[in-house]
Amino acid sequence: MADAAPEFSADRADATDAKQEARQSARRTWLIRLGLVVLVAVLLWGVWYMVFGRNHVSTDNAYVNAEMAQVTPLVSAQAVEVLVSDTQPVKKGDILVKLDPTNAQIAVAQAQADLAEARRRFRQTAATSDSLAAQVEARGADIVQARAQLATAQADLDKARVDLQRREALVSAGAVSADEVTSARKAYASARAALDLARAGVKTAEATRNAATGQLEANDALVRGSTVDTDPAVMAAQAKLDSAKLDLERSIIRAPIDGVVTKRQVQVGQRVAQGSPIMTIVPLAQVYVDANFKERQLRDVRVGMPATVTSDLYGGDVVYHGKVVGFSGGTGSSMSLIPAQNATGNWIKVVQRLPLRIALDPKELAAHPLRVGLSMDVEIDLAAE
């Protein structure tokens, strides 16, 4: 019995050693297999990187964006009818809001009256030119008449002078009386006064004709080279009428583009101010993706390179195909409201991101519409030029 106990203890030790060796052997096998798996994974990753990975850059820091149109009234008036609501699709030219047109209609009526008045004034001015031309001709006739009277007065003066000289020559011989000489002298004085009066009449007639000619020229200057449609005053009145009609048309606000109504801020009865946004229209058929890549990723990226884009909305089953159409003029931090101040003593380098724009295929957008602000995953193929 004493010999049996040591043999049992030796068997137990041998069994323990065998289990330990088996465990160690299994561990070595597991480690070898793990190492092989890691090695294969590294090799596969290396092959993937050499063949595919190094020719692609990707980011999930990308979002849908669009050139949205803000609808702003061009006149101030009260909204009498609002025909759209948020999320409603609209086409370019669709009526969105109707404003009270009363003031605009009154302005149109006033402008039409002003235009009619301007046309009437032009016609009146043109007719005045004809009247003034007739007056110039009449003043010319007055001058002819005054010159004829001057000639008659000159002849009468010459005759009176001769008569006076004859009688004065006969006074010494007593052939004429003193009364006859006195009468001759009076007749001569009267003839000379009539001649002065006739000369003044000629000057008056000439001055009157010159004044009429000046009035005619001044009046002609208002209508010369113009018609009832090209007269400056008529054109100014027509411009005011066109402006009033334009304001009347602007009382009906229409959609500037195709899209979906967003952020409607106008209600019936509200007075809208000129230039204040009342809603936004998002063109869903023309959205694009703004992808924010790290600066080191963009080393080989060029405009025109193809890109594949997936959306969190649809998942990886829906892939959009697009291309790089441009780079932003600055990084996101430099364009922020409060740019980072790097010129400080505790500066820490932070990898910057530069936004670039990805244009998407319109057909794919039509099949799977996107909304502004959605998250996207972008991958750019660097091997394709």
C-alpha positions as CSV (number, residue, x, y, z in Angstrom):
1,M,0.0,0.0,0.0
2,A,2.9,2.3,0.7
3,D,4.2,1.8,-2.9
4,A,0.8,2.4,-4.5
5,A,0.6,6.0,-3.1
6,P,3.8,7.3,-4.8
7,E,2.8,5.7,-8.1
8,F,-0.6,7.4,-7.9
9,S,1.1,10.8,-7.2
10,A,3.4,10.3,-10.2
11,D,0.5,9.5,-12.5
12,R,-1.3,12.7,-11.4
13,A,1.9,14.8,-12.0
14,D,2.3,13.2,-15.5
15,A,-1.4,14.0,-16.3
16,T,-0.9,17.6,-15.1
17,D,2.2,18.1,-17.2
18,A,0.4,16.6,-20.2
19,K,-2.5,19.0,-19.8
20,Q,-0.2,22.0,-19.4
21,E,1.8,21.0,-22.5
22,A,-1.5,20.6,-24.4
23,R,-2.7,24.0,-23.2
24,Q,0.6,25.6,-24.2
25,S,0.5,23.9,-27.6
26,A,-3.1,25.1,-28.1
27,R,-2.0,28.6,-27.1
28,R,0.9,28.5,-29.6
29,T,-1.4,27.3,-32.3
30,W,-3.9,30.1,-31.5
31,L,-1.2,32.7,-31.5
32,I,0.2,31.4,-34.8
33,R,-3.3,31.5,-36.3
34,L,-3.9,35.0,-35.0
35,G,-0.6,36.1,-36.3
36,L,-1.4,34.6,-39.7
37,V,-4.8,36.4,-39.7
38,V,-3.2,39.7,-38.7
39,L,-0.5,39.2,-41.4
40,V,-3.1,38.4,-44.0
41,A,-5.2,41.4,-43.0
42,V,-2.2,43.6,-43.2
43,L,-1.3,42.2,-46.6
44,L,-4.9,42.6,-47.8
45,W,-5.0,46.2,-46.5
46,G,-1.7,46.9,-48.2
47,V,-3.0,45.4,-51.4
48,W,-6.2,47.4,-51.1
49,Y,-4.3,50.6,-50.3
50,M,-1.9,50.1,-53.2
51,V,-4.6,49.2,-55.7
52,F,-7.6,51.3,-54.4
53,G,-7.1,53.2,-51.1
54,R,-4.3,55.6,-52.1
55,N,-6.3,56.7,-55.2
56,H,-9.4,57.7,-53.1
57,V,-10.0,60.3,-50.4
58,S,-13.3,60.3,-48.4
59,T,-15.0,62.2,-45.6
60,D,-18.3,62.1,-43.8
61,N,-18.1,65.8,-43.0
62,A,-20.3,66.7,-45.9
63,Y,-23.8,68.2,-46.2
64,V,-26.4,69.0,-48.8
65,N,-26.7,72.7,-49.8
66,A,-28.4,74.7,-52.5
67,E,-28.7,78.2,-54.0
68,M,-31.9,79.1,-52.3
69,A,-34.0,82.0,-53.4
70,Q,-35.3,84.5,-50.8
71,V,-38.7,85.9,-51.8
72,T,-38.9,89.6,-50.9
73,P,-41.7,92.0,-51.9
74,L,-40.6,95.0,-54.1
75,V,-43.4,97.2,-52.8
76,S,-44.8,97.8,-49.3
77,A,-48.4,96.8,-48.9
78,Q,-50.8,94.6,-47.0
79,A,-51.0,90.9,-47.9
80,V,-54.6,90.1,-48.9
81,E,-54.1,86.5,-50.0
82,V,-51.4,83.9,-49.3
83,L,-51.6,81.0,-51.7
84,V,-48.7,78.7,-50.5
85,S,-47.6,77.1,-47.3
86,D,-44.4,75.5,-46.1
87,T,-43.3,72.2,-47.8
88,Q,-45.4,73.1,-50.8
89,P,-43.7,72.6,-54.2
90,V,-44.0,75.5,-56.7
91,K,-43.1,76.2,-60.3
92,K,-41.4,79.4,-61.5
93,G,-44.1,82.0,-62.1
94,D,-46.6,80.6,-59.7
95,I,-48.5,83.2,-57.6
96,L,-47.3,83.1,-54.0
97,V,-48.8,86.2,-52.4
98,K,-51.2,88.9,-53.5
99,L,-50.8,92.4,-52.0
100,D,-53.4,95.1,-51.8
101,P,-53.2,96.9,-55.2
102,T,-55.3,99.9,-54.3
103,N,-52.4,102.4,-53.9
104,A,-50.7,101.1,-57.0
105,Q,-53.9,101.4,-59.1
106,I,-54.3,105.0,-58.0
107,A,-50.7,105.7,-58.9
108,V,-51.4,104.2,-62.4
109,A,-54.4,106.4,-62.9
110,Q,-52.5,109.5,-61.8
111,A,-49.6,108.7,-64.1
112,Q,-52.0,108.1,-67.0
113,A,-53.5,111.6,-66.4
114,D,-50.1,113.2,-66.3
115,L,-49.2,111.5,-69.6
116,A,-52.3,112.8,-71.2
117,E,-51.5,116.3,-69.9
118,A,-48.0,116.1,-71.2
119,R,-49.2,115.1,-74.7
120,R,-51.7,117.9,-74.7
121,R,-49.0,120.5,-73.7
122,F,-46.8,119.3,-76.5
123,R,-49.6,119.6,-79.0
124,Q,-50.4,123.1,-77.6
125,T,-46.8,124.1,-77.9
126,A,-46.7,122.9,-81.5
127,A,-49.8,124.8,-82.3
128,T,-48.4,127.9,-80.7
129,S,-45.4,127.8,-83.1
130,D,-47.8,128.1,-86.0
131,S,-49.5,131.1,-84.4
132,L,-46.2,132.7,-83.6
133,A,-45.1,132.2,-87.2
134,A,-48.2,134.0,-88.4
135,Q,-47.5,136.8,-86.0
136,V,-43.9,137.1,-87.4
137,E,-45.4,137.5,-90.9
138,A,-47.9,140.1,-89.6
139,R,-45.1,142.0,-88.0
140,G,-43.2,142.0,-91.3
141,A,-46.2,143.5,-93.0
142,D,-46.3,146.1,-90.2
143,I,-42.7,147.0,-91.0
144,V,-43.5,147.4,-94.7
145,Q,-46.4,149.6,-93.8
146,A,-44.3,151.7,-91.4
147,R,-41.6,152.1,-94.1
148,A,-44.2,153.3,-96.6
149,Q,-45.5,155.8,-94.0
150,L,-41.9,156.9,-93.5
151,A,-41.4,157.4,-97.2
152,T,-44.7,159.4,-97.4
153,A,-43.5,161.5,-94.4
154,Q,-40.2,162.1,-96.1
155,A,-41.9,163.3,-99.2
156,D,-44.2,165.6,-97.3
157,L,-41.2,167.0,-95.5
158,D,-39.3,167.7,-98.7
159,K,-42.4,169.4,-100.2
160,A,-42.9,171.5,-97.1
161,R,-39.2,172.5,-97.2
162,V,-39.5,173.6,-100.8
163,D,-42.7,175.5,-100.1
164,L,-41.1,177.2,-97.2
165,Q,-37.9,178.2,-99.1
166,R,-40.0,179.7,-102.0
167,R,-42.1,181.8,-99.7
168,E,-39.1,183.0,-97.7
169,A,-37.4,184.0,-101.0
170,L,-40.5,186.1,-102.0
171,V,-40.8,187.9,-98.6
172,S,-38.3,190.6,-99.4
173,A,-40.1,191.4,-102.7
174,G,-43.4,191.6,-100.9
175,A,-44.9,188.9,-103.1
176,V,-46.2,186.8,-100.2
177,S,-47.7,187.8,-96.9
178,A,-46.2,187.1,-93.5
179,D,-49.2,184.8,-92.7
180,E,-48.3,182.6,-95.7
181,V,-44.7,182.3,-94.5
182,T,-45.9,181.5,-91.1
183,S,-48.2,178.8,-92.4
184,A,-45.4,177.3,-94.5
185,R,-43.2,177.2,-91.5
186,K,-45.9,175.4,-89.5
187,A,-46.4,172.9,-92.3
188,Y,-42.7,172.2,-92.5
189,A,-42.5,171.6,-88.7
190,S,-45.5,169.3,-88.9
191,A,-43.9,167.4,-91.8
192,R,-40.7,167.0,-89.9
193,A,-42.6,165.7,-86.8
194,A,-44.5,163.3,-88.9
195,L,-41.2,162.1,-90.4
196,D,-39.8,161.4,-86.9
197,L,-43.0,159.6,-85.9
198,A,-42.8,157.5,-89.0
199,R,-39.2,156.6,-88.2
200,A,-40.2,155.6,-84.7
201,G,-43.0,153.5,-86.2
202,V,-40.5,151.6,-88.3
203,K,-38.3,150.9,-85.3
204,T,-41.3,149.9,-83.3
205,A,-42.5,147.5,-86.0
206,E,-39.0,146.0,-86.4
207,A,-38.7,145.5,-82.6
208,T,-42.1,143.9,-82.5
209,R,-41.1,141.5,-85.3
210,N,-37.9,140.7,-83.5
211,A,-39.8,139.9,-80.3
212,A,-42.2,137.7,-82.2
213,T,-39.3,136.0,-84.0
214,G,-37.6,135.3,-80.6
215,Q,-40.8,133.9,-79.2
216,L,-41.2,131.7,-82.3
217,E,-37.6,130.4,-81.9
218,A,-38.0,129.8,-78.2
219,N,-41.2,127.9,-78.9
220,D,-39.7,126.0,-81.8
221,A,-36.8,124.9,-79.5
222,L,-39.4,123.1,-77.3
223,V,-40.8,121.0,-80.2
224,R,-37.9,120.9,-82.7
225,G,-36.8,117.3,-83.5
226,S,-39.5,115.9,-81.2
227,T,-42.9,114.2,-81.8
228,V,-45.7,113.7,-79.4
229,D,-44.0,110.4,-78.4
230,T,-40.4,111.6,-78.2
231,D,-41.0,114.9,-76.3
232,P,-38.9,114.8,-73.1
233,A,-41.9,115.8,-70.9
234,V,-44.0,113.1,-72.6
235,M,-41.3,110.5,-72.2
236,A,-40.9,111.4,-68.5
237,A,-44.6,111.0,-67.9
238,Q,-44.5,107.7,-69.8
239,A,-41.7,106.5,-67.6
240,K,-43.7,107.4,-64.5
241,L,-46.7,105.5,-65.9
242,D,-44.4,102.4,-66.6
243,S,-43.1,102.6,-63.1
244,A,-46.6,102.8,-61.7
245,K,-47.7,99.8,-63.8
246,L,-44.6,97.9,-62.6
247,D,-45.5,98.6,-59.0
248,L,-49.0,97.3,-59.7
249,E,-47.6,94.1,-61.2
250,R,-45.4,93.7,-58.2
251,S,-48.4,93.6,-56.0
252,I,-48.6,90.0,-57.1
253,I,-45.6,88.1,-55.9
254,R,-44.5,85.1,-58.0
255,A,-42.1,82.3,-57.5
256,P,-38.6,83.2,-59.0
257,I,-37.6,79.5,-59.4
258,D,-38.9,75.9,-59.2
259,G,-38.6,74.5,-55.7
260,V,-40.2,73.9,-52.3
261,V,-41.5,76.7,-50.1
262,T,-39.6,76.9,-46.8
263,K,-39.7,79.4,-43.8
264,R,-42.9,81.2,-44.9
265,Q,-43.2,84.3,-42.7
266,V,-46.2,86.1,-44.1
267,Q,-49.8,85.9,-43.0
268,V,-53.0,87.4,-44.5
269,G,-53.5,90.9,-43.3
270,Q,-49.9,91.5,-42.5
271,R,-48.2,94.6,-44.0
272,V,-45.0,93.5,-45.6
273,A,-42.1,95.9,-46.0
274,Q,-40.2,96.3,-49.2
275,G,-37.1,94.2,-49.2
276,S,-38.0,92.1,-46.1
277,P,-37.9,88.3,-46.7
278,I,-41.3,86.6,-46.5
279,M,-40.3,83.1,-47.5
280,T,-37.5,80.9,-49.0
281,I,-37.7,78.6,-52.0
282,V,-35.3,75.7,-52.1
283,P,-34.5,74.3,-55.6
284,L,-34.4,70.5,-54.8
285,A,-33.5,69.6,-58.4
286,Q,-30.4,71.7,-58.2
287,V,-28.9,70.8,-54.8
288,Y,-25.2,70.1,-54.4
289,V,-22.9,68.8,-51.6
290,D,-20.4,70.8,-49.7
291,A,-17.7,68.4,-48.5
292,N,-15.2,69.5,-45.8
293,F,-12.0,67.6,-46.5
294,K,-8.9,67.8,-44.4
295,E,-6.2,69.9,-46.0
296,R,-3.8,67.0,-46.4
297,Q,-6.5,65.0,-48.3
298,L,-6.7,67.7,-51.0
299,R,-3.2,67.4,-52.2
300,D,-4.1,65.6,-55.4
301,V,-7.8,66.6,-55.7
302,R,-8.6,68.5,-58.9
303,V,-11.7,70.1,-60.4
304,G,-13.6,67.6,-62.5
305,M,-12.6,64.5,-60.6
306,P,-15.5,62.0,-60.1
307,A,-17.0,61.4,-56.7
308,T,-19.5,59.0,-55.2
309,V,-21.8,60.2,-52.6
310,T,-24.1,58.4,-50.2
311,S,-26.7,59.8,-47.8
312,D,-27.6,58.9,-44.3
313,L,-31.2,59.3,-45.5
314,Y,-31.2,56.4,-47.9
315,G,-28.1,54.5,-46.7
316,G,-25.5,52.8,-48.8
317,D,-28.0,51.3,-51.2
318,V,-28.4,54.6,-53.0
319,V,-25.2,56.0,-54.5
320,Y,-25.1,59.4,-56.2
321,H,-22.5,60.1,-58.8
322,G,-21.1,63.6,-59.1
323,K,-17.9,65.5,-59.7
324,V,-15.8,68.2,-58.1
325,V,-16.8,71.6,-59.5
326,G,-14.8,74.0,-57.2
327,F,-12.9,74.8,-54.0
328,S,-13.9,77.3,-51.4
329,G,-11.8,80.5,-51.2
330,G,-10.9,79.8,-47.5
331,T,-11.2,77.2,-44.8
332,G,-14.2,76.9,-42.6
333,S,-12.5,78.5,-39.6
334,S,-11.3,81.5,-41.6
335,M,-14.8,82.2,-42.9
336,S,-16.5,81.8,-39.5
337,L,-18.1,84.8,-37.7
338,I,-15.2,84.9,-35.2
339,P,-12.0,83.6,-36.9
340,A,-9.5,81.8,-34.8
341,Q,-6.6,84.0,-33.5
342,N,-3.5,81.8,-34.0
343,A,-1.0,84.5,-33.2
344,T,-1.0,83.7,-29.5
345,G,1.5,82.2,-27.1
346,N,-0.5,79.0,-26.4
347,W,-1.0,78.1,-30.1
348,I,-1.9,74.5,-30.9
349,K,-2.0,73.3,-34.4
350,V,-5.4,72.1,-35.6
351,V,-5.9,70.3,-38.9
352,Q,-8.0,72.6,-41.1
353,R,-10.8,71.6,-43.4
354,L,-11.4,73.2,-46.8
355,P,-15.0,73.0,-48.3
356,L,-15.3,71.9,-51.9
357,R,-18.4,71.6,-54.0
358,I,-19.7,68.3,-55.5
359,A,-22.3,68.6,-58.3
360,L,-24.7,65.7,-58.4
361,D,-26.5,63.9,-61.3
362,P,-29.9,65.5,-61.8
363,K,-31.5,62.2,-62.8
364,E,-30.3,60.6,-59.6
365,L,-31.6,63.6,-57.6
366,A,-35.0,63.3,-59.3
367,A,-35.1,59.6,-58.4
368,H,-34.0,60.1,-54.8
369,P,-34.6,63.8,-53.7
370,L,-32.4,65.3,-51.0
371,R,-33.0,68.1,-48.6
372,V,-30.7,70.9,-47.6
373,G,-28.6,70.1,-44.5
374,L,-28.6,66.3,-44.8
375,S,-25.4,64.5,-43.9
376,M,-23.5,62.8,-46.8
377,D,-20.5,60.6,-47.2
378,V,-18.2,61.6,-50.1
379,E,-15.5,59.7,-51.8
380,I,-13.3,61.2,-54.6
381,D,-11.5,59.0,-57.1
382,L,-8.0,60.5,-57.5
383,A,-7.0,58.1,-60.3
384,A,-9.6,59.5,-62.7
385,E,-8.7,62.7,-64.5
